[in-house]
Amino acid sequence: MRFPCRSWSLARVCYSRASQRQQPSFSHIQRNFSSSKRLSHIPGSGSLAALRDLLRVSEEVTDALATNKPVVALESTIYTHGALGNDLDLEGVVRRNGGVPAVVGILGGVPTVGLLPEEVARMVEGSPKKVSRRDIAYLVGMGLAGNKIHGGTTIAGTMILARLAGIQVFGTGGLGGVHRGGHESFDISADLTELGRTRMAVISSGCKGFLDIPRTLEYLETQGVLVSTFSDGRTGAVDFPAFWARDSGVRSPSVVQTEEQAAAMILAQERLGIESGILFANPISEEFSIPRDEMDAIIEQAVNESTQQGALGNENTPFILKRIRELTNERSVLANKVLVRANVERATKIAVALSQLAAGESVPSSKSVNQKNDFRPLHSRSILADELPTKSEATSEVDVLVAGSVAVDLNCDYVGEDSLEHPAPHLHTSNLAHIGQSIGGVGRNVALAAQRALQNPRVRLCSMIGDDLAGSTVLSSLQASGMDTSSVRQLSRQIYPTSRTAQYVAVNDASKNLVLGMADMDIFAANSFPEHWSSTVRESKPKWVVVDANWAERDVRAWISASKQSQAKVAFEPVSKEKSTRLFCNEKNLESLGVFPNSSVDLATPNQYELAAMHAAAQRHEYFDNPHWWDIIDAFGMRGARDRFVKLTSAQMTDDGIPQQAIQLLPYIPAIITKMGGYGALLTTILRKDDPRLLNPAYQKFILSRCLNDHSDVGGVYMRLFPAVEQVENIVSVNGVGDTFLGVLIAGLAQGGKAENLINIAQKGAILTLRSSQSVSEDLGILRDELIAAAS
């Protein structure tokens, strides 16, 4: 199915695809959208030549774009309608930091990118209009008709014209937002919708504190806008800034450490063709910030006065700003000047880094104040370019180490016109769908869930990515979410030319249930570095290691062996029916799995289908012929247990063989939590001789059997079905739900909790992800206190 270009914002993509289907360079793209020509005629629809004639781009900006020099867009309303004066010297800030400034506006009816200072002065003196998206055609059309009107462009207006010219970075003061009560008045800044449809990186100090910041961020999320706040030397999660105040009390959706990381995200957005923008929030420096509590009180007074005096609509913001200026004794004005200069400086540094990345150059370390530089140049030589390091970069100890996959996920939700009658997509033809892209992978999801649940950075992901665009995207995303990436290995294209970053495509029906999944995870099966990973485990000293089944059989065993040598407990995540069997593979030339009480694996979390596949693989490869396995099974005293199975689970589960399969795998995995979807989770575990539950009346109904012989370690078997904590009706996505369950569970286990006290909390985490469009819900932090209490 073919779709025409929807708007000018897709013109560059359509043009590049028409050019022999090859990837054009940035400078090639920019040359086709840069011209110093003046308006000469009314264009024909869709004509690129006509676009060049309509848009005037200065010779300096044209040359910079054509030669891949860093260019920073600047709005003109800061001069035409601002209250900060004309001595900001923002163009000088850009030049001193190595960039080319491009002031954007409409001069005498001509949309212009790269206004000269004297042209800006003409605009200021000529009663300019304030220009957003809706006003551009009016002013330009009036210009065509001979009525030459000046216009200062807002953030939205500047984004449109700058994007047409080929500029990618824009520095400004503060973003517009959703006004208080905006959910009723629909008073929402056009800046937000523009970010949702125009691919531009905007650097601002958040939005002004008198706006509804939570709803602003919610609206940006709905518009598909990446929002990331500079950490400014802080660790972990940070607040989205509130313009004059560094913190708003609202957590930023993601965190970025350096300008280089920001540039990498812009490059990824560009090359992926994602047509929404990026908002980088740059908090004001502590020296000039106004404390949040003080600003909240001032804003409350100003807002109340605006209501009392009837300052509504377009009079509202100017009134509030004037009162804030008065109530702060001009401190808000000083803060405003400082932050807009800082934003433009940061925007320039991002543009410089982006220019280097686009040219395929290594990016030098950032020298920004209070910035921790942990950026890895995406085009520089990988640390694996010559040989694998003999020692891990991971030097700090962690609570949880997750060895598993990270991947680019594509979710395709069927939305055909007949989806109510036929909820499944049609085979052998194209289907209408909503397609979303995210970063996932079982290992990444588990690690992120553990980190978010405890709001604890002591979680490390060990994984691999390729030296490709997807790998660059993954690395940038991991860093932006605050994850430890010191053990995410990027394999050099020169040494490992066939190693592609993992990708997963999920095709879902109209109810968002999986119909078909396609996984390209060869990078994990084809590359093996056991000594390197063993060193990582030793130096990390984790309490728990999670191993997902995306690794090849030999590497699954290597991870387990290294974990046991470091006295860590091991959880196995089966991933899928096919891959779950890798734990119970042919053991020729492999270290054998240990049997209780010397089990190699302490916990597994399969679903019922993975459990059946694991059981079948163990039977096929004669794991049940091991005499040590039989000693444990015999000690269970399980003869004639069907009635007990039915009582503890259900007749259907028993008929499906779920409890029986779990029992037979227990000698190798002494705790198995079988995820049963809407039916909850079934815990099956071995009780040692000294387990207090054997004597506690409160647990008697869950004791399936007791040891009937003189086995020195086995006390009995505990089986308990935990019903679903909630039946979820409005499911947003099933992607990552099981991973979230395990991540939350492991977070609690690493704090010393017991599985049976954590399962319902883990189910709550899974439900949060069910209601999220992301593979790991951002709201898992609300479980932190409950997890800590359960572990104490």
N, C-alpha and C positions, 0 to 999 in steps of 0.2 A: 504494500500500500504506500503511495507516495503522497506527501503533503507539501504544499507550497510554503515558501518562507512566510511566517506569520506577520512579521513586522521588520522594521529596520534593524532591530536588535539581533536578528538571525542572518542579516545580510552577509556578514563575514564568513559565517559557517557555510552558507549556501555557495558563496563565491569560491571558497577553498575547495569544496567538494567537486565543483564543476571544473577545477583546474587539474585535469588529468588524474583526479582522485589521489593526489599525493599530498603529504603534509607540508604546507608552506612554512617558511620561516616567519618569525614575528615581524621582521623588517619588511618582508614581502607583503604580508597582510596590511601592515600599517601604511606602506606606500600607496596602496590602493584606496586608502581612506584619508589621505592627507593631501591638501591642495591649498596653494596660496591664491587661487583664482577668486575673483569676486563674482557675485550673482550676475548671470548674463541672460538666463531665459527660464521660463517655466518648464520644469522637468517632466518627462514622461514617467509613468508609474513603473517602479522597480528598476530604474536605470541608475547604475553606479556612477556613470558620467554626470547625470543630473544631480546626484548627491554631492559630488565634488563641486559642482557649480553652486549649489545652494549653501554649502558650508565653507566658510572662510577660515583657513588655518594659516597662522603666521609662518613666515619663511623659517624662523628659528625652530619652531615646533615641528614643522614639516621635515626639516633636516634631521632633527633629533629622533623622530620616529623612524625615518628611513634608515638611519645608521645605528639603531638600537641603543640610543642614549636614554638614560632615565628621565622620564617626564612626569611631572606632578600637576594634576589639575587643581585649580583654585577657584572658588566661587566668587562672583562679583557682588552678590547682595551684602557681603560683609563690608563693602565700600559704599554701595548705593543706598542700603537701608539699615546698616549697622550703627551701633552707638559707641564703637571703639575708636573712631577717628581713622585717619588715613596714614598713620605713622607706624603701622604694624610691620612693614617691611617683610611681608611674607615671601615675596619673590626673592629677596635677598637671602632669606633663610634657606630656600630651595637651592640657590646657587652656591652658597657657602658649604652645603653638604653634598655637592656634586651632581645636582640635578638641573633640569630645565623647567622653569615655571610656565604654566599655561593658564592664565586667567581667562575664564569663560564668561561670555555674556552675549547680549544682542545689541549691536551697535548700529543705530539707524535702520533697524529692520533686518540686519544681516547677522545670522548666528555666527559668532566668531570664537575661535579657540586660539588663545595667545594674544590677548589684548595688551597693547602697549600702555605704559603709565599715562601718557597724554590722552589716550583713548578712554581710559577709565575715568580720568578727570572730566572729559567731555560728557560721559554718561552721567556722572554725579551731578553735573550742573544742568543737565537737560531733563529734569523731572522724570527719571526712569520708572518704569513699571517693575513690579516684583513678578518674576517669571518662573512658574512651575511647568510641569508637563502640559497642562491644559492650555497654557498661554502661548506656547511656542508658535503654534500654527497661526494664531491670531496676529502676533507681532510680525512674523515673517510674511504672512499673507498681506497685511497692511503695507509692509514694505514693498511687496510686489506691485501693489496698487498705487504706490507713490507716497504713502504716509509713513515717514521715517520715524519710528518710535524706538527709544532706547529701553533696554530691559536688563535688570540685574538678575542673574539666575540663582535660584535657590539650590539646595542640595540636589533635589530631584531634577531640576532643569540642567544643572551642571553635569550630572551623571549622563544624561541623554546626549548632550552635545560632545562631551569628552569621549564617550564611547564611540560615537560616530567618527571621531577623529582617530581612534585607535589607541587612546590613552587607557591605562588600566588602574592607576592609583590616584586617589583624590584625598587631599588633606583638608580638614575643616574643623570647626569648633565643636558644636553639639548637634546631634541628630534630632529631628522632630520626632514626635511619638503619639501615643494614644493619650488624649487629655483625660483628666479625671472625670468620670461619668461618661467617657467616650463610648461605653457599651450601650448607652441609651441615646446619646446625642450623635453618635457616629462621627465625632470630631477626631479624625485620625489624620496625621500628617501624610501628605503625598510622598514624603521621603521613604516611608516604609514600603508602600506598594511599589515604588520605583526600584528599591533594592530587590524586590521579589522578581523583577522582570528584566533588569539591566545588569549585565556582568561588569561590575565595577567594585574595586576594593576601596572602601571609605574608612578613613581613620579619623575618629572623633573621640571626645571624652564622654562617651555614652550619650545620654540625653538629659535634658534639664530636670532637676529634681522635683519640679512641680507637676511633672507629667506622671501618668500611671505606668511606672516602670514594669511591674509584672505583666500587665496586659500588653505593653509595648513588645516585650520579649516574646510573649505568646503569639502576638500577631506576626512578628518576624519569623518565628518558627513555622507558622502556617504558610507564610510566603516562601518558605524554602531558603531562608537566608542564614548562612553560617555566621554566628556571632561568637567572637573570641576576644577575651580580655588579656592584655599584657600583664604578666605576673608582677613586673616591676620589682623583682627580687624576692617576692613572696613564694612560699611553697604550698603545694596542694591547691584546693579550690579557692577561688577568689570571687569577690563581689563584682558585679557589673557597676561601673562608676556612675555617679549622679552629677556629672558636670563639675560643679564647684566642690563637691565632696568626693573623696576617693572611693567611698563605699556607699552603696545604696541599701544594703540589707537584703538584696536579691542576688542570688548566686549566678555567676556568669555561666552560660551553657558550656563553654569550653575555655581553655587557657592557652595562651601562646607565650613562649619565653623570649624569643628574639625576632629581630626583623627578618633574619634569614628563613626562619620557619614560616613567617607570614608570606614571604615571597614564594616559598615552595607551594603553599596552599593556593596562591593566586595562579601560579603556573599550572598546577593540577586542574584547577577549575577551568582555566582557559583551554587546555588540551583535551579535557573531557567534554568540552562544549556545554557545560552546565550554565544556563542562561540567567541564573540569579546572581545577586551580588554577595559580597562579604563585608561584614562590619567588624573592624578591629577597634576595640575600645581601649583608649589610652588614658589611664587615670592621671589626674593632675598631681603634680609633685606635692609631697607632704608639706613642704615649706609654705606653699601658697594656697593649700586647700583650706576650706572652711569646714570645721567638724560637722559630721552628719547630724548630730542632735541639735546643734545650733541652727543649721540650715533647715531642718525639719520644722522647727518652731517658726522661723521667719517665713518659710513657704506657706505654712498653715495660715498665718496671719494675712499674707498677701492674697492667697486664694479666697479666704473668707471676705476680705474687703472687696475683691473683684465681684463676688456674688452679690454683696450688699449694694454695690454701686452700679450693678447692671452692666458690667464690662463683659460682654458676651461675643461669641464669634471671633472675627479677626481683630477685635479690640482686646480680647482676653489676654493673649500672650504679652503684648506691649505693656499693658497695665501691670501685670504681675512682675515683669522684668524691671519696670520703673520702681515699683515698691520694694523689690528685693535690693535694688541698687541703693535706695534710700535707707532701708533698714540695716544694711550691712556697712553703712558709711563708706560706700564706694569700694569696699573690699571685693565685692563680686565682680566689679569691672576689672580690677587688677588681676584677679584670678582668671577671668575670661581671656585677657590678653596673653597671660602666661601660657594657658593651656592651648590656645589656638596656635601659638608659635611652636609649642612642643609637639603638637599633633602634626604640623606641617614638616617639622624636622624629622619626626619618625616616619612619616609618609615618604619623605625623600630617601631615607636609608632603606626603606622597603623597596622603593623603585630602583635604587642602585643594585641591591641584591637580586632583584628580579631580572634586571638587564644582564647581569652576569650569568644567572641561571639560563636565561634564554639563549645566551651565546655559548652555553656548554662549558662555562668556566667554573673553577672551584670558587666557593664563596669564603672570604676570610672571616675570622672570628669577629663577632660584633663587639664594639667597645662601648656600647650604651651603658649609662650609669645604672648600677644595681641590676644588671642583666646577667643571668647565668646562661652561658652559651653551651648548650648540649646539642646543637644542630649538626647534622651530618649532611654535607653537600650531596645533593641527589645526583649530580653529574660528575662528582669527583671520583677518583679511583676508590673502589670499595676496600674495606679493611681485609677482604679476602682476595684481593687482586693477585697477590703473589703466592701466599700460603696462609693457611688457617692459623690464627694465633695459638700459641701453646698454652696461654693463660687467658682466663676470662677477664673481660673488663669489669664484670660485676664484682665489686669488692665489699659492698655493704651486706649485712645480714638481713634476711627477710623472714616473715612468718609463713608466707605462701609462695611457692614457686610453681608456675603453670607451664608445662612443656606441651605445646600444642600449636594448632594452626592459627594463622591470621589470614584473612582473605577479603577480597572485594566482593560484596554480596549484591546481587540484583534480585529484587522481588517483583514479580509480574503478577498483578491481581486482575483476574478476568472481570471485565465490566461490560460484556456484550448486552445488546438490547434485549436479548431473550434470557438474561441471567437468572430471572426469577423462575422461569419454567425449566431452563436447562443451565444449572449453576456451573457446570464444568465447561472449560474451553473446548472448542471443536478441533479435532485432529485434522492434519493434512491441509491446513489453511491458516491464514492470518486471523488473529483475534484482537479485538479492542481490549486494551489493558491500561492500567495505571502502573507505571514502572518506576520504582524507586531504587536508588543506589545508596549503599552504606558500607561501612567497614565492619566486618564480622569475623567469622572463624571461631570454632569451638573454643580453642585455647584463649584467644583474645576476649571472647565473651565471658568466660569463666573468670579470668583475671580481673576484668573491668568490674564485674558484678561483685567480686570479693572486695575490691578496692572501694567501690561506691557504698557497699553495705556498711562497712566499718569506717568509711571516710579515712582510710589508713593507707599511706603510701608504701607500706611494707609488703608489697605484692610485686613479684617480678614475672614477666612473660619471657619465655624462651621460645623463639620461633625463627623462621626463615622467610625472606622475601627475595624476589629477583631484582636485577638491575634494569628495571623497566618502569613505565609510567605508573602502572598499578602499584608497584613497590614504593615509588615516591609518594603516591597518594596515601598508602597505608602508613608509612612512617610519619608523615606530617600529621595524620589524624591521631595516631597513637600519642605523639608528643603533645598535640593540642589538648588531648583529654587528660594530660598529666600522668600518663603511664610511664613506668620505667622501661626504656627501650634499650638499655645497655646490653641486653642479651638477645636482641632481635638481629640476626645475622643477614646481611645483604650480600648475596652471591654475585661475584663479578661476572659480567657478560663475557669477558675474554676467557675466563677459566671455565665457566659453567654456561655456555651459550644457550643451552636448551632449558635452563631453569627459569620458569615463569612464575611470577607471583600467583599464589592460589586465588581462584575465583569460584564463586558459587552462584548458580542461577536457580531460583525457586519459582515455579509456575504454580499459582494458587487458583482455586476456584472462586466463585463469587462470594463464598463465605470465608474466604481467606484460609481455607484448608489446603495443605500441600497436595498437588496433583502429581507433580513431577519435579525432581531436583536433579541438576547437572553440576557435578563438582570436578574441578580441575585442581587436584591436590598433589600432582606428581612431584613437586619440588620436595615434599617430605618423604616420599617413598624412594626417590632417586638419589638423595644425598645423605651421607652418613658421616657424622663427626663425633663418635662416642667419647673419645678422650677429651675433646673440647667441652662437651656437655657435662661430662663427669667432673671436670675442673670447676665448671659453673656451679654445680650442686654443692661441691665441697666448700667453696668460698661463700656461697649464699647461706649455708647452714639453716635451711628451712625446717619448720615444724611439719609441714605437709607439702607433698609434691603431687600435683595433679598431672597425670599423663593421659593425653587423648589419643585415640586410635588412628589418627591420621598418619602417624609414623609407620615406617616399615616394621615388620615383626622384630628384626634384629635390634632396631632402635627402641622399640617399646621395652624389650628386655634390658637394653643398656640403661635406659632411664630408671627402670625399676631397680636394677642392681646398684647403680650409683646412689640412688636415694637411700637404699637400705644400708649401704656402707657409711652413709652420713647420718644414720640413726633417724631418718625422717620417715614419717608415715606416708603411705602411697594410696592415692585414690585413682581408679581407672575409669575414664569416661569413654564408653564404647562408640560414640559418634553415630554409627549406622549399623544396620543388620550386617552388611558386607564387612565392614571394618572391625566390628566387635569381635570377630573370630580371630583377630591377630593376637589376642592374648593367649588363646588356646591353639597355637599353631603347631606344626611339626617341629619338635624340639631338637632335631638333628643339628649339631654344631652350635646349639644355644644352651645357655645356663637354664637348668630346670626351674620351674616354678616351685616355691616352697609350699609345704603343707602345714596347717595349723599344728602346733602353736608357733611355727617358724614361717608363717605365711609371707610370701613376697609382696602380696597386695593386701591392703587393709580394708579397702572399701571399693565398691563399684556401684554405679548409678545407671543401670540400663533401663530402657523401657521394656515392655513385655516382649516385643519382637526381637530386640537385641538380646534379651535374656535367653530366648529360645535358640537364637543363632549361636550364642556362646555355649550353651549346653550341648547343642548338636556338634559343634566343633570339638569340644572336650571329649565327647563320646567317640567321634570319628578318629581322633588322634590318641585314643587309649589312655586319657588322663584318669579314667575311672578304673583302670586296671592296676593302678599304683597301690601296693599293699598299705602304704601309709594313709592313703585316701580312705581305704576300707576301714582301717582302725578307727578313724574319726566318725565315719558314717555309722559304724557298729555301736560306738559310744553314744550316739544320739538316741538309741532305743526307739526307732520310728515305726515299728511294725504296727499295721492297722491304724494308720493315722488319718485316713480320709475324713472321718467325721470331724476331727479336730481342725483339719484344713478348711472344711466348709464353714465351721463355726468362726474361725479366725479371719477368714477372707470372704468367700462366697462360693456357691455351687458352680457358678460360671467360671470363676478363676481357677477353681480346683479342676474342673473339666478341661480347662485350657492348659493345665499342667504347670501353672505359674509357681505355686508354692513348692511343688515337687522339684522343679528345675532349680529353684533357689537353694533348696536343701542340699541337693547333690553338688552344687558348686561351692557351698560353704567351706569345705576343707581347704580350698584354694583362696577363697575370698571370704573371710569370716564375718563380714558385714555387707549385706546387699540391700540397697534401697531401689525397689522396682517402681519406676514412675508409671502411674496408671492413668494419666490424663485427668479427665473429669471424675474418676473414681478415687483419686488421691494417690497415696504412695504406700507401698508395702515394705516394711522393715523386717528383714530376716537376719538374725545374728547369733553367733555362738556365745553362750554364757560360760565363763570360766568357773572353776570349782568354787572360787571365793567371791563370786559376784553377789552383792547384797540383794539383788532382785529375786534370787532363788528363795529367800526367806521372807520377803516383804509381801504381805497379803495384797497390797495394792496392785501388784504385778502378776499375781497368780493366773489371772485369766489369759494372759499373753504368753505364758510359758507353754510352748507346744509339747516339749518332752524334757525328761530329766535323764541324766546318765545312769544307766542300769548296770554298768560294770565298774571296774576299778581303774578306769582311765585317769591318769594323773592330772590332766588339764581340762577336760570337757566336763562342764557342770550341767549343760542342757542347751535347748534351742529356744530362742525368744522370737515370736512372730507377731507383728502388730500392724494392722491396717489403719493408716491415718486418712480419714475421709478428706475430700477436697474442702478447704476452708471456705470456699465460695464458688458458686456456679456463675461464671462470667457470661453475660449475654452479648454485650457489645465488644467483640474482639476486634482489635485494630490489626494485630499481626501475631502470628505464632512463632515467628523467627526468633531464636535465641531463648525461648522460654525454659527449656530443659537446662541450658547452659547457665541461665540465671539461677535456677534452683540449686545447681551444684555450687556455683560461686558463693551464694549466700550461706549455704551449708558449710562449706570449707572455711569461710570467714569465721563462723562460730566455733567450728572444731579447732581451728588454730588458736582460739582464745581459751581453749580448755573445756568447751562445752561437750555435751553428749548428744549423739545423733537424735535420739528420741525427743529431746527437748528443743531441737532445732528444726525438725522437719516441717512443722507448721509455719514457722517463720520463713523458711525457704519457699514454701508454697505461696506465701504472701508476696515474696519477691517475684516469683514466677507470674503471679497475677498482675503485678505492676507492669511487667514487660508485656503481658498480653494486651494491656491497655495502652501500650506505647508504640509509636511508629519505629522506634529504635530497637536494635537487637538486645540492648540492655537498658532498662529504664533508668533515667536520670534521677528518679525519686527514691532509689533504694536506701539513701541515707536516712529516711524516716524509720528504718528498721534497726538503726544502730543501737539505740538504748535497749530495745527488746533483745537483741543479740547478746549484748554485754550482760544483761540481767540473766539470760538463759545460760550463759557460760560461767556465771559466778557461783 
